[in-house]
Amino acid sequence: MSIHITPLSPALGAQISGVDLSRDLTSAERDAIERALLEHQVLFFRDQPVTPQQQARFAAHFGDLHIHPIYPNVPEQPEVLILDTAVTDVRDNAIWHTDVTFLPTPALGAVLSAKQLPAYGGDTLWASGIAAFEALSAPMRSLLDGLTATHDFTRSFPLERFGSTPEDLARWEETRRKNPPLSHPVVRTHPVSGRKALFVNDGFTTRINELEPAESEAILKMLFAHATRPEFTIRWRWQENDVAMWDNRVTQHYAVDDYRPQRRVMHRATILGDAPF
């Protein structure tokens, strides 16, 4: 095994070389990647022209895979969703968010593969919830730890954008029925490392339950801004066939929507996780 890890920033991010994601991983490779993910939170692999089947197989080394209720998927590999700006409105990705926190067991992580890119633009940023939490003052950490927040599917998938046809409306209504608003801790403990991280995001979090509405609005506004300070983030400039993998339990990300009318096509496999605590 010749895996090499190059850290990219103090808060999070590392580039991984010396592994071919198109073939099945050895147990040593799988374990090395998992250790790197725990330490660096988001990993980048250059020049990995994987098929959807290979992408799903790689992601499945780390857990069961999710089938997204709204986005289209690869027909022969439904666990791989398609983010294609020529087909789907993906503006909900151009906001700081943590994937599928509207689920009782949000994603452990995700594997994103760049298939078609604009000539320029279309970068993605990630932010470390661990770095953000640890940078808060002790009184603020004490206030937040133990609070819960509501996460709502409709905040990023509003009916007016995802119910335009009868088929879309039926899919949206069924997803809404299966995914009512639910609560997660404001501060999440990583189930493996034990480190604490902010676990609220502008994509799905609507309020802090234990606070009065005005208090909740003010605290969330502060946390959304604090969590995405530049020193807690990394920005990745994609090349075709790049693959990124991130720990969704302790990060947020933002796909910069600055390349229209150019086209951007990405494939994502999402790894199911466990209930936050």
C-alpha positions in Angstrom: 0.0 0.0 0.0 1.4 3.4 -1.0 -1.3 5.8 0.2 0.1 9.3 0.8 -1.8 12.0 2.7 -1.1 15.7 2.2 -2.9 18.1 4.6 -4.3 21.2 2.9 -5.3 23.5 5.8 -5.2 23.6 9.6 -9.0 23.2 10.0 -9.7 20.4 7.6 -8.9 18.9 4.2 -6.2 16.5 2.8 -5.3 15.3 -0.6 -4.9 11.5 -0.9 -2.7 9.8 -3.6 -1.5 6.3 -4.1 -4.9 4.6 -4.3 -7.1 3.6 -7.3 -10.8 4.1 -6.5 -11.9 2.2 -9.6 -10.8 -1.1 -8.1 -11.9 -2.7 -4.8 -10.0 -1.5 -1.8 -7.9 -3.7 0.4 -8.8 -3.7 4.1 -5.6 -1.8 4.8 -6.5 0.9 2.2 -10.0 1.2 3.6 -8.8 1.6 7.1 -6.2 4.2 6.1 -8.8 6.2 4.3 -11.1 6.0 7.3 -8.4 7.2 9.6 -7.6 10.1 7.3 -11.3 11.0 7.1 -11.6 11.1 10.9 -8.5 13.4 11.1 -9.0 15.7 8.1 -12.8 15.6 7.7 -12.7 16.0 3.9 -10.5 14.1 1.5 -9.7 14.8 -2.2 -8.5 12.3 -4.8 -7.3 13.6 -8.2 -7.7 11.7 -11.5 -10.2 9.0 -10.4 -12.4 8.3 -13.5 -14.8 6.0 -11.6 -18.0 4.6 -13.0 -21.2 5.0 -10.9 -20.9 1.3 -10.0 -17.3 1.8 -8.9 -18.2 5.0 -7.0 -21.0 3.2 -5.1 -18.7 0.2 -4.3 -16.1 2.6 -2.9 -18.7 4.4 -0.8 -20.2 1.2 0.5 -16.9 0.3 2.2 -17.9 2.8 4.8 -21.6 2.1 5.3 -25.0 1.5 3.7 -26.0 4.0 0.9 -28.9 6.4 0.8 -31.3 6.8 -2.2 -32.2 10.5 -2.4 -36.0 11.1 -2.5 -35.9 14.2 -4.8 -32.8 14.3 -7.0 -32.6 12.0 -10.1 -30.2 9.1 -9.9 -28.3 6.8 -12.2 -30.9 4.3 -13.3 -28.6 1.3 -13.1 -27.1 2.5 -9.8 -29.8 4.3 -7.9 -27.6 5.0 -4.9 -25.7 7.5 -7.0 -27.6 10.7 -7.5 -27.0 13.2 -10.4 -26.5 16.9 -9.8 -26.8 18.2 -13.4 -27.5 21.9 -13.8 -28.9 21.2 -17.3 -31.6 19.0 -15.7 -32.2 19.9 -12.1 -32.5 23.1 -10.1 -29.5 22.8 -7.7 -29.6 26.2 -6.0 -30.2 24.4 -2.7 -26.5 23.4 -2.9 -25.4 27.0 -3.1 -26.0 27.5 0.6 -24.0 26.3 3.5 -25.6 22.9 4.4 -25.0 19.5 5.9 -26.6 16.7 3.7 -29.9 15.2 4.6 -30.1 16.4 8.2 -33.9 16.1 7.8 -33.4 12.4 8.4 -33.5 10.8 11.8 -30.1 9.3 11.0 -28.3 11.9 8.8 -25.5 10.9 6.5 -22.2 9.6 7.8 -20.5 11.0 4.7 -20.6 11.3 1.0 -18.5 10.6 -2.1 -18.7 13.2 -4.9 -17.3 12.7 -8.4 -16.8 15.5 -10.9 -18.1 14.4 -14.4 -18.5 17.6 -16.4 -17.2 21.0 -15.3 -17.4 24.6 -16.4 -14.3 26.1 -17.8 -14.1 28.2 -14.7 -16.1 28.5 -11.5 -18.0 25.8 -9.7 -15.7 25.4 -6.7 -17.0 23.7 -3.5 -16.2 24.9 0.0 -16.2 22.8 3.2 -16.3 24.1 6.8 -15.3 22.2 10.0 -18.0 22.1 12.7 -15.3 20.9 15.1 -13.1 24.0 14.5 -16.1 26.3 14.7 -17.3 24.8 18.0 -13.9 24.8 19.6 -13.4 28.5 18.7 -16.5 29.6 20.6 -16.1 31.1 24.1 -16.6 28.7 27.0 -19.9 30.4 28.1 -21.3 30.0 24.5 -20.2 26.4 24.3 -21.9 25.7 27.7 -25.1 27.5 26.5 -25.4 25.5 23.3 -24.4 22.0 24.6 -27.6 20.3 25.4 -29.9 22.4 23.2 -31.8 20.9 20.3 -32.8 22.4 16.9 -35.5 21.6 14.3 -34.4 20.5 10.8 -36.9 20.7 8.0 -36.8 19.1 4.5 -38.8 22.0 3.0 -36.2 24.7 3.9 -34.0 23.6 1.0 -36.6 21.8 -1.1 -39.6 24.3 -1.2 -42.7 23.2 -3.0 -42.5 26.1 -5.5 -39.2 24.8 -6.9 -39.7 21.1 -6.6 -43.4 20.5 -7.3 -43.8 22.0 -10.8 -45.2 18.9 -12.5 -47.8 16.4 -11.2 -45.0 13.8 -10.9 -42.7 16.2 -9.0 -45.6 17.3 -6.8 -46.4 13.7 -5.9 -42.8 12.9 -5.1 -42.5 16.1 -3.0 -45.6 15.4 -1.0 -44.5 11.8 -0.4 -41.1 12.9 0.8 -42.7 15.6 3.0 -45.0 12.9 4.5 -42.1 10.6 5.2 -39.8 13.3 6.5 -41.6 15.7 8.9 -39.6 18.2 10.8 -37.4 16.6 13.5 -34.9 17.6 16.1 -31.1 17.0 16.5 -28.6 18.3 19.0 -27.2 21.8 18.3 -23.8 20.4 19.3 -23.1 16.9 18.1 -20.6 14.4 19.5 -18.7 12.5 16.9 -19.5 8.8 17.5 -15.9 7.7 16.8 -13.6 10.5 17.8 -15.7 11.8 20.6 -15.0 15.4 19.5 -17.8 17.9 19.6 -19.0 19.9 16.6 -21.7 22.5 15.7 -24.6 20.7 14.0 -26.8 23.4 12.7 -26.9 24.5 9.1 -28.6 27.2 7.0 -29.8 24.5 4.6 -32.2 22.7 7.0 -32.1 24.1 10.5 -35.1 26.3 11.3 -35.0 27.0 15.0 -33.5 26.2 18.4 -36.3 24.5 20.2 -35.6 25.6 23.8 -35.2 29.3 23.0 -37.8 32.0 22.4 -38.3 32.7 18.6 -36.3 36.0 18.7 -33.5 34.4 20.7 -33.4 31.4 18.4 -33.2 33.6 15.3 -30.4 35.7 16.7 -28.3 32.7 17.9 -28.8 30.8 14.6 -27.8 33.8 12.6 -24.7 34.2 14.7 -23.8 30.4 14.4 -24.4 30.3 10.7 -21.9 33.2 10.2 -19.4 31.9 12.8 -19.3 28.3 11.4 -18.3 29.5 8.0 -15.5 31.9 8.9 -12.6 31.5 6.4 -10.3 30.0 9.0 -12.6 27.1 9.4 -13.0 26.4 5.7 -11.3 25.0 2.6 -12.1 25.7 -1.0 -11.6 23.1 -3.7 -11.1 23.9 -7.4 -12.4 20.9 -9.2 -10.7 19.1 -12.1 -12.5 16.5 -14.2 -12.6 13.1 -12.5 -11.7 14.5 -9.1 -13.4 12.7 -6.2 -14.1 14.3 -2.8 -15.2 12.4 0.3 -16.3 14.1 3.5 -17.4 13.4 7.1 -21.0 14.8 7.0 -21.3 14.4 10.8 -18.9 17.3 11.5 -18.8 19.5 8.3 -20.9 21.8 6.1 -20.3 22.5 2.4 -21.3 25.1 -0.2 -21.3 24.5 -4.0 -20.5 27.9 -5.5 -23.1 28.8 -8.2 -21.0 31.2 -10.2 -20.7 29.5 -13.6 -24.1 29.8 -15.4 -24.9 29.3 -18.2 -22.1 26.7 -18.3 -23.0 23.2 -17.3 -21.8 21.3 -14.2 -22.5 17.5 -13.7 -21.6 15.7 -10.4 -22.4 12.3 -9.1 -22.8 11.7 -5.4 -23.1 8.6 -3.3 -24.3 9.3 0.3 -23.4 7.0 3.2 -26.0 6.6 5.9 -25.1 7.3 9.5 -26.6 7.1 12.9 -28.7 9.3 15.2 -26.8 12.4 16.4 -26.1 12.7 20.1 
